[in-house]
């Protein structure tokens, strides 16, 4: 896996990133750091990438288990260290899973498998952050 990140300079703190799969993403800094607040911060990208990684796992696990999953959202709330390097120190993941006749123990297992075995991003962040998670199931009508 590789990517290329380029400063959009000569003023501001905006960067363009091209992924190995050919997608473009823009990042920007906060105004107090010279940015113009026109795109997500790099650390926000780390957090949202982690959310995407774990949500992907949960949906895939449920689908492979032939569960009638129709939606999955994960809200991440994170705290960072006050001093440099300002690593994440706590991250809470709250999953909202929608579907028909989803069983609590099956959804709980999918979330646990993601966090304990499959989600490379959250497992990596667990080296510096206390990771917690919760979930709710929303029953979809027929």
C-alpha positions, 0 to 999 in steps of 0.5 A: 500500500502506498500514497502520495501527499503533496502540499498545495502551497505556497500559502496555507496548510492544505495538502492533496493526497492520492491513494494507491488505488487512485483516489484523491483526498484533500486535507487542511489545517486549522486557521490557528495553524496556518490552514483555511479550514477547507477540508478535514484535518489529518488526524480527523482522517485517521479517525474516520479511516478507523471508523470506515475500517471497523464498520466495513468489518461489522457489515461483512461479518454480519453479511457472511453470517447471513444476517439481514443487515440493512445499515451500519453507522459508527460514531467515534468520539476521541480524546487526544493528549494535551502535549506533543505528540498529541496521540489519541488517548481514548476512543469510543466507538458507538455502532448503530446497526439496522436490520431485520431480526438482528440478534444482540449476541451476533452484533456484539460478536461482530463488533468484538471480532472487528476490534479484537481481530480484523480492524487493523486501524483500531488495533493499531490505535489501541497501542496508545488509546483506551478503546471502548465500544457500544452498539444499538440495534434498530429493527427495520420493519418488513 
